[in-house]
Amino acid sequence: MLSRAFTKPKRSFKEYGENSRSGSISEYDDCIVGFIDDLPLIPCENNGPSLSLKEVLRTSVSVIGENARGLTEKVVLSNARLCTLKRFRKVIVRKSEFGRRVEKLAQVCNNCDYLVPITAYLYAKRIKLVVSDYYPMGSLADLLSGGRRGQTALNWNERVIIIESIARAISFIHGQSPETVKNMKMNVHGNIKSSNIMINIDLTARLSDYGFVQLADCVEDCDTKEKRATTHNIYCEKLSQKSDVFNFGMVLLDMLGAVQDLSYMDCIVKLKESIKQGDIPFFEFHMKGKERKQALKVLEIALACTSSLPETRPSVHQILFDLTHLLKTSK
């Protein structure tokens, strides 16, 4: 394969919200749970569960993700319901605006089968968080890295299901109208990457973290700076639909040939014909015949999405049309 980069999960979380001091997760939780009054979370769904700050912090069982924007934890509630808790490092809007934005994002997410539903949220002095559904299969990043470490790898048909689900999620977002609501872009995701693609048991996918880049900013500590220095950031961080398309293309390249480094892009373009002829190994999974033709077509879509000229990148609606046509003709 052209690339086998693998990013290890992070170890600790050192900053929460504005004006918060550094400390480990347990130290911070002891402070929150033991020394302040309990606070109710605000539900985002009709007849949703009544949750409190202490309940979600006390029932957090593991850290499943961490980056410069925040920490993601697995929560097992008293009724055995599984949830995902996302704590933000530095929220960029005031309390009323935070609530308004989360509720607007939740309305969109909770009306799409390809977006992760938002359950509840809280904006308190020392902590700002969002609770959403949990997916035991984990993220696409988890499944891909697991397959590269000897676990059962996704076959081509399973990858196709995930690819189509992601495209439908992005298409739903990009089709939002009105496009902007009180300075918040509703028709852009802003942070599409394999770790934000959650997998259902039936291998369909749901896109998480929709709009979260418009809630919180990145804050780098020693751990995140070290990670940034030793890994390649392959995703575009601009808040635009063309950036969403670029990031979708990078996800496709990762799913096709484990491409996790932008320095390989020119090489792939130059060797595309050799890859088509099978002279150069590229795909990380076994396939032949009709499946190979499909994969080569998806590779063409991925390269179009990752064009260095944003104006030449296809719209997600065109991408979804091409994918749907490809799947229908293959059947």
Secondary structure per residue as TSV (DSSP state, phi and psi in degrees):
chain	resnum	aa	ss	phi	psi
A	1	M	-	360.0	158.4
A	2	L	-	-72.5	-25.3
A	3	S	-	-152.9	144.4
A	4	R	-	-133.1	32.3
A	5	A	-	-63.5	141.9
A	6	F	-	-141.3	126.4
A	7	T	-	-98.5	124.6
A	8	K	-	-78.8	150.5
A	9	P	-	-65.1	154.8
A	10	K	-	-83.1	168.5
A	11	R	-	-103.0	-35.4
A	12	S	-	-145.5	167.5
A	13	F	-	-129.4	125.0
A	14	K	-	-115.2	-8.4
A	15	E	-	-142.7	134.7
A	16	Y	-	-131.7	115.6
A	17	G	S	69.4	179.3
A	18	E	T	-69.7	144.1
A	19	N	T	59.1	23.7
A	20	S	-	-94.3	148.6
A	21	R	-	-92.5	161.0
A	22	S	-	-70.0	152.4
A	23	G	-	171.5	164.0
A	24	S	-	-74.7	170.6
A	25	I	H	-60.4	-47.3
A	26	S	H	-65.2	-39.3
A	27	E	H	-62.6	-42.5
A	28	Y	H	-67.7	-43.2
A	29	D	H	-63.9	-38.6
A	30	D	H	-58.8	-40.4
A	31	C	H	-65.0	-47.9
A	32	I	H	-65.0	-49.2
A	33	V	H	-73.3	-36.1
A	34	G	H	-92.2	-19.9
A	35	F	H	-125.7	5.7
A	36	I	S	-131.8	158.7
A	37	D	-	-66.7	150.3
A	38	D	-	-67.8	148.9
A	39	L	-	-127.7	136.0
A	40	P	B	-77.8	141.1
A	41	L	-	-81.8	150.1
A	42	I	E	-91.4	118.6
A	43	P	E	-72.3	150.3
A	44	C	-	-114.1	4.5
A	45	E	S	-133.9	149.4
A	46	N	T	-64.4	134.1
A	47	N	T	58.6	27.2
A	48	G	-	-72.1	164.7
A	49	P	-	-67.3	146.7
A	50	S	-	-84.0	116.2
A	51	L	-	-118.5	153.1
A	52	S	B	-125.4	162.0
A	53	L	H	-59.7	-47.4
A	54	K	H	-63.0	-37.3
A	55	E	H	-63.7	-47.0
A	56	V	H	-71.2	-31.5
A	57	L	H	-73.8	-40.1
A	58	R	H	-70.9	-26.5
A	59	T	T	-98.5	8.8
A	60	S	E	-70.8	125.0
A	61	V	E	-108.9	-19.9
A	62	S	E	-165.4	154.6
A	63	V	E	-90.9	122.8
A	64	I	E	-110.9	-2.1
A	65	G	E	-174.0	150.6
A	66	E	E	-157.5	136.8
A	67	N	-	-149.9	-172.0
A	68	A	S	-68.7	-15.2
A	69	R	S	-91.8	-27.0
A	70	G	E	173.8	-172.0
A	71	L	E	-120.8	138.0
A	72	T	E	-117.6	129.5
A	73	E	E	-127.0	152.9
A	74	K	E	-90.4	130.0
A	75	V	E	-121.0	132.1
A	76	V	E	-113.4	104.6
A	77	L	-	-72.8	168.8
A	78	S	T	-62.0	-27.1
A	79	N	T	-89.1	12.9
A	80	A	S	76.2	4.4
A	81	R	-	-72.0	136.8
A	82	L	E	-96.7	135.6
A	83	C	E	-137.4	164.7
A	84	T	E	-112.5	130.0
A	85	L	E	-110.1	123.2
A	86	K	E	-114.5	118.0
A	87	R	E	-102.2	134.0
A	88	F	E	-95.2	143.6
A	89	R	S	-75.4	-50.7
A	90	K	E	-142.0	99.5
A	91	V	E	-74.4	139.8
A	92	I	-	-104.6	4.1
A	93	V	S	-129.8	160.6
A	94	R	-	-74.8	171.8
A	95	K	H	-56.6	-50.8
A	96	S	H	-64.6	-38.7
A	97	E	H	-70.3	-37.3
A	98	F	H	-58.9	-48.9
A	99	G	H	-62.1	-42.5
A	100	R	H	-62.9	-42.1
A	101	R	H	-68.7	-44.3
A	102	V	H	-61.6	-42.7
A	103	E	H	-65.9	-35.7
A	104	K	H	-68.5	-43.2
A	105	L	H	-63.7	-39.1
A	106	A	H	-63.3	-38.0
A	107	Q	H	-59.3	-40.8
A	108	V	H	-70.0	-49.6
A	109	C	H	-60.5	-41.3
A	110	N	T	-77.4	0.2
A	111	N	T	-116.7	17.9
A	112	C	-	-136.3	129.2
A	113	D	T	-72.8	-4.7
A	114	Y	T	-116.0	10.1
A	115	L	B	-119.5	146.7
A	116	V	-	-73.1	122.8
A	117	P	-	-65.3	142.8
A	118	I	E	-97.6	127.0
A	119	T	E	-93.2	-46.9
A	120	A	E	-160.4	171.0
A	121	Y	E	-153.0	166.9
A	122	L	E	-151.3	136.8
A	123	Y	E	-122.7	103.8
A	124	A	-	-119.8	172.8
A	125	K	S	-59.5	-42.0
A	126	R	S	-103.7	-7.1
A	127	I	-	-153.7	138.2
A	128	K	E	-128.4	127.6
A	129	L	E	-148.1	162.8
A	130	V	E	-133.7	137.7
A	131	V	E	-110.1	133.4
A	132	S	E	-138.4	176.6
A	133	D	E	-66.5	152.7
A	134	Y	-	-108.5	144.5
A	135	Y	-	-124.1	110.1
A	136	P	T	-62.5	-21.8
A	137	M	T	-72.2	-13.8
A	138	G	-	82.9	-159.8
A	139	S	B	-98.0	167.1
A	140	L	H	-59.3	-38.4
A	141	A	H	-59.4	-40.6
A	142	D	H	-61.9	-47.1
A	143	L	H	-66.3	-41.2
A	144	L	H	-66.5	-46.2
A	145	S	H	-67.3	-34.8
A	146	G	H	-63.0	-43.8
A	147	G	H	-62.4	-32.2
A	148	R	H	-80.0	-10.0
A	149	R	T	-106.9	15.9
A	150	G	T	104.6	-8.0
A	151	Q	S	-77.3	172.5
A	152	T	-	-61.6	121.0
A	153	A	-	-87.3	153.0
A	154	L	-	-66.0	135.3
A	155	N	-	-85.9	177.7
A	156	W	H	-65.1	-43.3
A	157	N	H	-61.2	-37.5
A	158	E	H	-67.7	-38.5
A	159	R	H	-66.3	-36.9
A	160	V	H	-62.8	-42.7
A	161	I	H	-59.4	-44.1
A	162	I	H	-66.4	-43.8
A	163	I	H	-59.8	-45.9
A	164	E	H	-64.8	-39.1
A	165	S	H	-62.0	-44.2
A	166	I	H	-62.2	-45.1
A	167	A	H	-60.3	-40.0
A	168	R	H	-67.1	-36.1
A	169	A	H	-64.1	-46.5
A	170	I	H	-66.0	-39.7
A	171	S	H	-61.5	-40.2
A	172	F	H	-62.6	-42.8
A	173	I	H	-66.3	-48.4
A	174	H	H	-66.7	-16.8
A	175	G	T	-93.3	6.5
A	176	Q	-	-65.7	138.3
A	177	S	S	-141.0	131.3
A	178	P	S	-67.8	154.8
A	179	E	S	-69.3	-31.9
A	180	T	E	-130.3	135.4
A	181	V	E	-126.9	107.9
A	182	K	T	47.9	60.3
A	183	N	T	70.3	9.9
A	184	M	E	-113.0	125.1
A	185	K	E	-76.8	117.2
A	186	M	S	-90.7	-17.0
A	187	N	S	-104.0	25.1
A	188	V	-	-138.1	138.6
A	189	H	-	-81.3	-58.3
A	190	G	S	97.8	-12.2
A	191	N	-	-155.5	51.7
A	192	I	-	-79.3	122.0
A	193	K	-	-161.4	166.3
A	194	S	G	-63.0	-30.1
A	195	S	G	-75.6	-12.1
A	196	N	G	-103.8	16.4
A	197	I	E	-113.5	109.1
A	198	M	E	-94.2	144.0
A	199	I	E	-111.2	129.1
A	200	N	-	-79.4	167.8
A	201	I	T	-63.2	-31.0
A	202	D	T	-85.2	10.5
A	203	L	S	74.0	4.2
A	204	T	-	-72.4	161.0
A	205	A	E	-121.2	154.1
A	206	R	E	-129.6	135.9
A	207	L	E	-88.5	129.3
A	208	S	-	-106.7	173.8
A	209	D	-	64.2	24.3
A	210	Y	T	-59.0	122.9
A	211	G	T	76.7	-0.8
A	212	F	G	-66.6	-23.7
A	213	V	G	-66.8	-15.6
A	214	Q	G	-96.0	7.8
A	215	L	T	-109.8	-37.5
A	216	A	E	-139.9	151.4
A	217	D	E	-100.3	166.9
A	218	C	-	-85.2	140.8
A	219	V	-	-131.2	120.0
A	220	E	-	-96.7	130.2
A	221	D	-	-107.1	-169.1
A	222	C	H	-60.2	-39.7
A	223	D	H	-65.5	-47.7
A	224	T	H	-69.6	-33.7
A	225	K	H	-65.8	-40.4
A	226	E	H	-63.9	-41.7
A	227	K	H	-64.5	-44.0
A	228	R	H	-62.0	-34.5
A	229	A	H	-73.3	-25.3
A	230	T	H	-108.5	-3.7
A	231	T	S	-127.8	162.7
A	232	H	-	-97.9	129.5
A	233	N	-	-89.3	105.9
A	234	I	-	-91.0	-5.9
A	235	Y	S	-101.3	147.4
A	236	C	-	-82.3	134.5
A	237	E	-	-104.6	8.0
A	238	K	S	-76.9	145.9
A	239	L	S	-90.5	86.1
A	240	S	S	-156.5	160.5
A	241	Q	H	-66.0	-37.2
A	242	K	H	-64.7	-32.5
A	243	S	H	-70.5	-38.4
A	244	D	H	-58.1	-43.9
A	245	V	H	-64.7	-42.1
A	246	F	H	-59.0	-46.7
A	247	N	H	-66.0	-35.7
A	248	F	H	-61.6	-41.0
A	249	G	H	-61.6	-38.5
A	250	M	H	-67.9	-36.0
A	251	V	H	-62.4	-42.4
A	252	L	H	-60.6	-45.1
A	253	L	H	-63.7	-35.9
A	254	D	H	-65.2	-41.7
A	255	M	H	-70.7	-29.6
A	256	L	H	-82.8	-51.1
A	257	G	H	-136.5	22.9
A	258	A	-	58.0	35.1
A	259	V	-	-80.5	114.2
A	260	Q	-	-132.2	29.6
A	261	D	-	-148.9	123.2
A	262	L	G	-63.4	-22.9
A	263	S	G	-65.4	-15.8
A	264	Y	G	-84.7	-10.6
A	265	M	H	-61.3	-49.7
A	266	D	H	-61.0	-36.6
A	267	C	H	-63.7	-42.6
A	268	I	H	-64.2	-43.0
A	269	V	H	-62.3	-44.8
A	270	K	H	-66.1	-33.8
A	271	L	T	-99.7	12.9
A	272	K	H	-57.4	-43.9
A	273	E	H	-65.4	-38.6
A	274	S	H	-66.8	-35.3
A	275	I	H	-65.4	-42.1
A	276	K	H	-61.3	-39.7
A	277	Q	H	-76.7	-11.3
A	278	G	T	83.7	10.8
A	279	D	S	-75.1	-25.6
A	280	I	S	-123.5	124.9
A	281	P	-	-69.1	131.3
A	282	F	-	-131.1	-48.7
A	283	F	-	-71.5	140.6
A	284	E	S	-93.1	9.6
A	285	F	S	-135.9	157.3
A	286	H	-	-83.7	136.4
A	287	M	-	-165.8	166.1
A	288	K	-	-160.5	168.6
A	289	G	T	58.5	-124.9
A	290	K	H	-61.5	-38.0
A	291	E	H	-64.8	-38.9
A	292	R	H	-65.1	-39.0
A	293	K	H	-62.9	-40.5
A	294	Q	H	-61.4	-47.2
A	295	A	H	-62.3	-38.1
A	296	L	H	-66.5	-36.3
A	297	K	H	-66.8	-41.2
A	298	V	H	-65.2	-34.7
A	299	L	H	-62.0	-41.1
A	300	E	H	-62.4	-40.9
A	301	I	H	-62.8	-43.9
A	302	A	H	-61.6	-41.8
A	303	L	H	-68.7	-35.2
A	304	A	H	-66.8	-39.1
A	305	C	H	-65.1	-33.2
A	306	T	T	-98.3	19.6
A	307	S	-	-56.7	142.8
A	308	S	S	-70.0	-15.6
A	309	L	S	-102.4	106.8
A	310	P	G	-53.9	-36.5
A	311	E	G	-67.9	-18.0
A	312	T	G	-91.8	-7.4
A	313	R	S	-72.4	140.4
A	314	P	-	-70.6	158.5
A	315	S	-	-75.2	157.7
A	316	V	H	-67.2	-26.6
A	317	H	H	-67.5	-38.2
A	318	Q	H	-67.6	-39.9
A	319	I	H	-60.7	-46.3
A	320	L	H	-65.1	-38.2
A	321	F	H	-60.9	-47.1
A	322	D	H	-62.7	-41.8
A	323	L	H	-65.6	-44.2
A	324	T	H	-63.2	-43.0
A	325	H	H	-63.5	-40.6
A	326	L	H	-62.0	-44.0
A	327	L	H	-69.4	-38.2
A	328	K	H	-66.2	-44.5
A	329	T	H	-67.9	-31.0
A	330	S	H	-70.1	-27.9
A	331	K	-	-79.7	360.0
